């Protein structure tokens, strides 16, 4: 079975995050996925990141350290080099969980009609400890497909590190909008979901790290501005307010019901969080 898995390309954009970068790289190469292409594009780091990348160079398909135009630009350039059937990016402070790529490859091999798949993503702190905040548990992954309307009226409900998609769909949908600083992933997901709802892997695939220097912590104003820009771009304002509020209410409570179900299963021991220890 392993030899029939599709080729997966992972792109890691990197800039001055040496304290997390090695764990990110190891989380990819230790997958031991048999059909992997791994590209790292560093934006000219001066904190020891380049030395870390060089340490693992033999495991990389390609790497470069040079000044770029930001994260979105690095990701877009990485994807322009990609030859994998399935592609994704993993930021230099996030990590893949063990066997994630095998699960993704097996999913696409068994569901050739799907164009994008998402899975569970744990939130972790600087030390790699799981932040067990119920609002951040990916409860939607237990059976609910991601549609364009859900993205528009209730937000992503999932985290980018646990998302993978076909390169052909990505290219047809228009790729990455490099003019955006924060919400370029959300924008891409809108365009992919407009083509076809996302499939779901009912398992944890990755960890999203929350720390003082992360964009999630430092660019909230930019995030809010770009979110408004996307809602206008994709027509949220054209839906009557009453209908918009009803849709948001329905999707919100669907999420909350699944959230309560998920937490109950955890407490009963039927589902387990893949706890991580600090490195």
C-alpha beads as a LAMMPS data file, in Angstrom:
LAMMPS data file: protein, C-alpha beads

279 atoms
278 bonds

1 atom types
1 bond types

-500.0 500.0 xlo xhi
-500.0 500.0 ylo yhi
-500.0 500.0 zlo zhi

Masses

1 110.0

Atoms # bond

1 1 1 0.000 0.000 0.000
2 1 1 2.767 2.436 0.929
3 1 1 4.226 2.516 -2.586
4 1 1 0.836 3.562 -4.048
5 1 1 0.496 6.646 -1.872
6 1 1 0.451 9.980 -3.734
7 1 1 3.439 12.293 -3.734
8 1 1 3.111 15.008 -1.074
9 1 1 4.949 18.337 -1.150
10 1 1 5.415 20.246 2.104
11 1 1 6.670 23.843 1.980
12 1 1 8.034 25.523 5.117
13 1 1 8.465 29.315 5.038
14 1 1 11.050 30.343 7.619
15 1 1 12.238 33.586 9.154
16 1 1 14.038 33.974 12.490
17 1 1 12.254 31.213 14.395
18 1 1 15.271 29.085 15.239
19 1 1 13.839 28.124 18.620
20 1 1 11.043 26.168 16.913
21 1 1 12.396 25.406 13.439
22 1 1 14.264 22.200 14.249
23 1 1 11.172 20.609 15.774
24 1 1 9.188 21.601 12.687
25 1 1 11.727 20.039 10.320
26 1 1 12.029 16.846 12.353
27 1 1 8.252 16.479 12.487
28 1 1 8.240 16.300 8.685
29 1 1 11.274 14.148 7.942
30 1 1 10.504 11.687 10.748
31 1 1 7.184 10.944 9.065
32 1 1 9.245 8.611 6.857
33 1 1 6.626 9.094 4.156
34 1 1 7.894 7.233 1.078
35 1 1 6.845 9.816 -1.508
36 1 1 7.738 13.157 0.087
37 1 1 9.050 16.399 -1.373
38 1 1 10.139 18.883 1.307
39 1 1 11.025 22.491 0.455
40 1 1 12.203 25.145 2.929
41 1 1 12.397 28.795 1.906
42 1 1 14.046 31.016 4.499
43 1 1 13.740 34.784 4.284
44 1 1 17.333 35.550 5.243
45 1 1 17.299 34.634 8.931
46 1 1 20.163 35.745 11.178
47 1 1 19.259 33.817 14.347
48 1 1 20.791 30.426 13.569
49 1 1 17.914 29.158 11.432
50 1 1 20.159 28.670 8.399
51 1 1 22.529 26.447 10.370
52 1 1 19.568 24.323 11.469
53 1 1 18.364 23.980 7.882
54 1 1 21.860 23.012 6.734
55 1 1 21.953 20.318 9.415
56 1 1 19.036 18.575 7.714
57 1 1 19.847 19.530 4.117
58 1 1 20.304 15.927 2.970
59 1 1 16.663 15.257 3.840
60 1 1 15.361 18.253 1.895
61 1 1 14.411 18.402 -1.758
62 1 1 15.360 22.069 -1.952
63 1 1 16.160 24.927 0.400
64 1 1 17.197 28.544 0.077
65 1 1 17.903 31.465 2.380
66 1 1 17.422 34.869 0.768
67 1 1 15.415 38.030 1.344
68 1 1 11.807 37.633 0.248
69 1 1 8.559 39.588 0.319
70 1 1 7.072 37.860 3.319
71 1 1 5.398 34.609 4.267
72 1 1 2.812 34.471 1.481
73 1 1 5.495 35.156 -1.128
74 1 1 7.702 32.353 0.222
75 1 1 4.817 29.881 0.233
76 1 1 3.768 30.823 -3.297
77 1 1 7.327 30.400 -4.579
78 1 1 7.602 27.060 -2.827
79 1 1 4.408 25.819 -4.433
80 1 1 5.633 26.991 -7.845
81 1 1 8.470 24.452 -7.432
82 1 1 6.222 21.674 -6.145
83 1 1 5.782 18.455 -8.102
84 1 1 3.636 16.622 -5.551
85 1 1 0.071 15.540 -6.259
86 1 1 -0.884 16.790 -2.780
87 1 1 0.551 19.982 -1.300
88 1 1 0.511 21.876 1.993
89 1 1 2.633 24.275 3.978
90 1 1 3.873 23.973 7.527
91 1 1 5.007 27.152 9.237
92 1 1 8.334 27.131 11.044
93 1 1 6.729 27.100 14.499
94 1 1 4.118 24.372 13.845
95 1 1 4.551 20.593 13.743
96 1 1 3.045 17.514 12.147
97 1 1 1.973 14.698 14.436
98 1 1 3.386 11.184 13.854
99 1 1 1.951 9.335 10.826
100 1 1 0.028 12.401 9.655
101 1 1 1.273 12.177 6.068
102 1 1 0.504 8.478 5.842
103 1 1 -3.082 9.232 6.915
104 1 1 -3.341 12.047 4.378
105 1 1 -1.851 9.976 1.570
106 1 1 -4.130 7.035 2.355
107 1 1 -7.152 9.338 2.444
108 1 1 -6.508 10.772 -1.009
109 1 1 -5.638 7.333 -2.396
110 1 1 -8.981 6.042 -1.142
111 1 1 -10.988 9.157 -2.093
112 1 1 -9.661 10.263 -5.485
113 1 1 -12.666 12.547 -5.995
114 1 1 -11.682 14.803 -3.075
115 1 1 -9.673 17.982 -3.626
116 1 1 -8.975 19.135 -0.066
117 1 1 -8.975 17.410 3.303
118 1 1 -8.715 18.764 6.830
119 1 1 -8.120 17.056 10.155
120 1 1 -7.734 17.785 13.834
121 1 1 -5.125 20.273 15.007
122 1 1 -4.002 20.704 18.599
123 1 1 -2.957 24.083 19.954
124 1 1 0.351 24.010 21.826
125 1 1 2.375 26.534 23.790
126 1 1 6.032 27.534 23.424
127 1 1 7.176 24.406 25.274
128 1 1 5.049 22.078 23.141
129 1 1 2.406 21.422 25.792
130 1 1 -1.185 21.011 24.614
131 1 1 -3.463 23.933 25.436
132 1 1 -6.646 22.098 26.360
133 1 1 -9.084 24.914 25.712
134 1 1 -12.377 23.448 24.547
135 1 1 -13.012 26.261 22.084
136 1 1 -9.866 25.219 20.235
137 1 1 -10.635 21.531 19.949
138 1 1 -11.360 20.570 16.312
139 1 1 -14.730 19.005 17.032
140 1 1 -16.064 19.581 13.551
141 1 1 -13.690 16.900 12.295
142 1 1 -15.916 14.191 13.667
143 1 1 -18.117 13.963 10.607
144 1 1 -18.889 17.481 9.340
145 1 1 -17.683 18.516 5.880
146 1 1 -16.406 22.036 5.323
147 1 1 -18.478 24.011 2.823
148 1 1 -18.167 27.479 1.313
149 1 1 -21.170 28.717 3.324
150 1 1 -19.692 27.484 6.600
151 1 1 -16.458 29.324 5.862
152 1 1 -18.380 32.482 5.012
153 1 1 -20.764 32.546 7.955
154 1 1 -18.905 30.748 10.731
155 1 1 -15.196 31.043 9.975
156 1 1 -12.698 28.297 9.301
157 1 1 -13.338 26.069 12.311
158 1 1 -10.046 24.316 11.555
159 1 1 -6.359 25.169 11.511
160 1 1 -4.195 25.477 8.402
161 1 1 -1.400 23.067 9.529
162 1 1 -3.896 20.186 9.372
163 1 1 -5.087 20.926 5.820
164 1 1 -3.882 19.348 2.568
165 1 1 -5.096 19.759 -0.997
166 1 1 -4.481 18.675 -4.572
167 1 1 -1.969 20.778 -6.456
168 1 1 -4.228 20.725 -9.527
169 1 1 -7.139 22.194 -7.527
170 1 1 -4.872 24.798 -5.934
171 1 1 -3.601 25.955 -9.314
172 1 1 -7.092 26.006 -10.840
173 1 1 -8.376 28.031 -7.875
174 1 1 -5.733 30.714 -8.394
175 1 1 -3.062 29.899 -5.820
176 1 1 -1.952 32.234 -3.014
177 1 1 -2.837 35.938 -2.939
178 1 1 0.560 37.364 -2.018
179 1 1 -0.895 40.822 -1.337
180 1 1 -2.300 39.525 1.961
181 1 1 -0.244 39.326 5.171
182 1 1 -2.445 37.206 7.416
183 1 1 -5.609 35.768 5.849
184 1 1 -4.173 34.408 2.600
185 1 1 -4.928 30.887 3.852
186 1 1 -8.577 31.778 4.551
187 1 1 -8.826 33.337 1.074
188 1 1 -7.404 30.192 -0.519
189 1 1 -9.820 28.003 1.453
190 1 1 -12.764 30.068 0.178
191 1 1 -11.718 29.443 -3.407
192 1 1 -11.083 25.739 -2.843
193 1 1 -14.393 25.256 -0.995
194 1 1 -16.264 27.013 -3.778
195 1 1 -15.054 24.226 -6.058
196 1 1 -15.909 21.348 -3.713
197 1 1 -16.570 20.835 0.051
198 1 1 -13.571 19.580 1.991
199 1 1 -13.197 16.006 3.120
200 1 1 -12.417 15.185 6.739
201 1 1 -9.877 12.927 8.436
202 1 1 -11.222 12.041 11.870
203 1 1 -7.880 12.267 13.609
204 1 1 -5.316 14.800 14.804
205 1 1 -2.741 15.637 12.138
206 1 1 -0.796 18.644 13.400
207 1 1 -0.091 21.143 16.165
208 1 1 -0.551 24.900 15.860
209 1 1 1.768 26.796 18.189
210 1 1 0.618 29.852 20.143
211 1 1 3.458 32.062 21.404
212 1 1 4.309 35.707 21.883
213 1 1 5.929 36.187 18.476
214 1 1 3.397 34.272 16.382
215 1 1 1.370 36.199 13.807
216 1 1 -1.801 35.075 15.562
217 1 1 -0.590 36.991 18.617
218 1 1 0.901 40.074 16.921
219 1 1 -1.255 40.852 13.854
220 1 1 -4.820 40.853 15.184
221 1 1 -5.635 44.256 13.628
222 1 1 -4.381 43.072 10.240
223 1 1 -6.397 39.876 10.637
224 1 1 -9.612 41.807 11.333
225 1 1 -9.067 44.116 8.355
226 1 1 -8.321 41.262 5.966
227 1 1 -11.282 39.243 7.240
228 1 1 -13.593 42.151 6.397
229 1 1 -11.968 42.372 2.977
230 1 1 -12.647 38.684 2.351
231 1 1 -16.248 38.841 3.512
232 1 1 -16.856 41.641 1.014
233 1 1 -14.970 39.778 -1.706
234 1 1 -17.042 36.624 -1.288
235 1 1 -20.427 38.292 -0.846
236 1 1 -21.252 38.004 2.839
237 1 1 -22.595 41.566 2.794
238 1 1 -25.031 40.670 -0.016
239 1 1 -26.882 38.183 2.202
240 1 1 -29.733 39.855 4.154
241 1 1 -28.808 40.413 7.803
242 1 1 -31.590 38.178 9.139
243 1 1 -30.564 35.264 6.916
244 1 1 -26.895 35.870 7.743
245 1 1 -27.601 35.736 11.472
246 1 1 -29.713 32.582 11.143
247 1 1 -26.960 30.814 9.197
248 1 1 -24.346 31.865 11.736
249 1 1 -26.570 30.666 14.592
250 1 1 -27.145 27.265 12.963
251 1 1 -23.487 26.645 12.182
252 1 1 -22.406 27.909 15.607
253 1 1 -24.716 25.550 17.464
254 1 1 -23.779 22.658 15.215
255 1 1 -20.187 23.304 16.281
256 1 1 -21.100 23.622 19.972
257 1 1 -23.122 20.383 19.987
258 1 1 -20.242 18.495 18.395
259 1 1 -17.876 20.181 20.822
260 1 1 -19.855 18.887 23.804
261 1 1 -20.046 15.413 22.250
262 1 1 -16.285 15.386 21.675
263 1 1 -15.495 16.478 25.227
264 1 1 -17.832 13.808 26.589
265 1 1 -16.028 11.149 24.556
266 1 1 -12.676 12.383 25.905
267 1 1 -13.947 12.240 29.490
268 1 1 -15.324 8.737 28.929
269 1 1 -11.970 7.643 27.536
270 1 1 -13.326 6.782 24.084
271 1 1 -11.202 9.443 22.430
272 1 1 -7.746 10.530 23.551
273 1 1 -5.739 13.682 23.006
274 1 1 -2.273 12.853 21.624
275 1 1 -0.475 14.695 24.405
276 1 1 2.957 16.093 23.636
277 1 1 5.845 16.725 25.965
278 1 1 8.350 19.544 25.633
279 1 1 11.424 18.781 23.564

Bonds

1 1 1 2
2 1 2 3
3 1 3 4
4 1 4 5
5 1 5 6
6 1 6 7
7 1 7 8
8 1 8 9
9 1 9 10
10 1 10 11
11 1 11 12
12 1 12 13
13 1 13 14
14 1 14 15
15 1 15 16
16 1 16 17
17 1 17 18
18 1 18 19
19 1 19 20
20 1 20 21
21 1 21 22
22 1 22 23
23 1 23 24
24 1 24 25
25 1 25 26
26 1 26 27
27 1 27 28
28 1 28 29
29 1 29 30
30 1 30 31
31 1 31 32
32 1 32 33
33 1 33 34
34 1 34 35
35 1 35 36
36 1 36 37
37 1 37 38
38 1 38 39
39 1 39 40
40 1 40 41
41 1 41 42
42 1 42 43
43 1 43 44
44 1 44 45
45 1 45 46
46 1 46 47
47 1 47 48
48 1 48 49
49 1 49 50
50 1 50 51
51 1 51 52
52 1 52 53
53 1 53 54
54 1 54 55
55 1 55 56
56 1 56 57
57 1 57 58
58 1 58 59
59 1 59 60
60 1 60 61
61 1 61 62
62 1 62 63
63 1 63 64
64 1 64 65
65 1 65 66
66 1 66 67
67 1 67 68
68 1 68 69
69 1 69 70
70 1 70 71
71 1 71 72
72 1 72 73
73 1 73 74
74 1 74 75
75 1 75 76
76 1 76 77
77 1 77 78
78 1 78 79
79 1 79 80
80 1 80 81
81 1 81 82
82 1 82 83
83 1 83 84
84 1 84 85
85 1 85 86
86 1 86 87
87 1 87 88
88 1 88 89
89 1 89 90
90 1 90 91
91 1 91 92
92 1 92 93
93 1 93 94
94 1 94 95
95 1 95 96
96 1 96 97
97 1 97 98
98 1 98 99
99 1 99 100
100 1 100 101
101 1 101 102
102 1 102 103
103 1 103 104
104 1 104 105
105 1 105 106
106 1 106 107
107 1 107 108
108 1 108 109
109 1 109 110
110 1 110 111
111 1 111 112
112 1 112 113
113 1 113 114
114 1 114 115
115 1 115 116
116 1 116 117
117 1 117 118
118 1 118 119
119 1 119 120
120 1 120 121
121 1 121 122
122 1 122 123
123 1 123 124
124 1 124 125
125 1 125 126
126 1 126 127
127 1 127 128
128 1 128 129
129 1 129 130
130 1 130 131
131 1 131 132
132 1 132 133
133 1 133 134
134 1 134 135
135 1 135 136
136 1 136 137
137 1 137 138
138 1 138 139
139 1 139 140
140 1 140 141
141 1 141 142
142 1 142 143
143 1 143 144
144 1 144 145
145 1 145 146
146 1 146 147
147 1 147 148
148 1 148 149
149 1 149 150
150 1 150 151
151 1 151 152
152 1 152 153
153 1 153 154
154 1 154 155
155 1 155 156
156 1 156 157
157 1 157 158
158 1 158 159
159 1 159 160
160 1 160 161
161 1 161 162
162 1 162 163
163 1 163 164
164 1 164 165
165 1 165 166
166 1 166 167
167 1 167 168
168 1 168 169
169 1 169 170
170 1 170 171
171 1 171 172
172 1 172 173
173 1 173 174
174 1 174 175
175 1 175 176
176 1 176 177
177 1 177 178
178 1 178 179
179 1 179 180
180 1 180 181
181 1 181 182
182 1 182 183
183 1 183 184
184 1 184 185
185 1 185 186
186 1 186 187
187 1 187 188
188 1 188 189
189 1 189 190
190 1 190 191
191 1 191 192
192 1 192 193
193 1 193 194
194 1 194 195
195 1 195 196
196 1 196 197
197 1 197 198
198 1 198 199
199 1 199 200
200 1 200 201
201 1 201 202
202 1 202 203
203 1 203 204
204 1 204 205
205 1 205 206
206 1 206 207
207 1 207 208
208 1 208 209
209 1 209 210
210 1 210 211
211 1 211 212
212 1 212 213
213 1 213 214
214 1 214 215
215 1 215 216
216 1 216 217
217 1 217 218
218 1 218 219
219 1 219 220
220 1 220 221
221 1 221 222
222 1 222 223
223 1 223 224
224 1 224 225
225 1 225 226
226 1 226 227
227 1 227 228
228 1 228 229
229 1 229 230
230 1 230 231
231 1 231 232
232 1 232 233
233 1 233 234
234 1 234 235
235 1 235 236
236 1 236 237
237 1 237 238
238 1 238 239
239 1 239 240
240 1 240 241
241 1 241 242
242 1 242 243
243 1 243 244
244 1 244 245
245 1 245 246
246 1 246 247
247 1 247 248
248 1 248 249
249 1 249 250
250 1 250 251
251 1 251 252
252 1 252 253
253 1 253 254
254 1 254 255
255 1 255 256
256 1 256 257
257 1 257 258
258 1 258 259
259 1 259 260
260 1 260 261
261 1 261 262
262 1 262 263
263 1 263 264
264 1 264 265
265 1 265 266
266 1 266 267
267 1 267 268
268 1 268 269
269 1 269 270
270 1 270 271
271 1 271 272
272 1 272 273
273 1 273 274
274 1 274 275
275 1 275 276
276 1 276 277
277 1 277 278
278 1 278 279
